[in-house]
Amino acid sequence: MNEINTDAALLLFDEIEKRVNQLFEKIEALEKEKTLLETRIRELEQEVGDKTEAARKLAEEKELVRARVDALLEKINNFMVLDNDARMEEG
């Protein structure tokens, strides 16, 4: 009877050892996945930063172009006013 209990205990310990090893394998796999995900997060954060910077520069360029166009339109408007004034004085 004692031998049966010993065999059962050994089988139980074998099963426990197997499950513990599976848990360690799972932990190792999860740690690797975590590392990969952290790397991907850093890459995506860098991409977001790059795109944010590009969008900021584009907005600055757009504002510069808008200011230059407004200045040109103002010059054209002033020229037309002066031209109309000159024609009125002639006529």
C-alpha positions, 0 to 999 in steps of 0.5 A: 500500500505504501508503494502505491502511495509513493507511485501516486505521489511521484506521478503527482510531482511529475505532473506538477513539475510538467505544469511548472515548466509549462508556466515558465515557458509561457512566462518566457514567451510573454517576456519576449512578446513584451519586449517586441511590443515595447520595441514596436511602441517606441517605433510607433512613438517615433513615427508619431513624433516625426509625423507631428513635426512634419505636420508642424513644418507643413503648417508653417510653410502653409502660413508663409505661403498664405502671407506671401499670397496676401502680400501679393494680393495687397500689392495688386489691389494697391496697384489697381487703386493707383491705376484707377486714380491715375485714369480718373485724373487723366479723364 
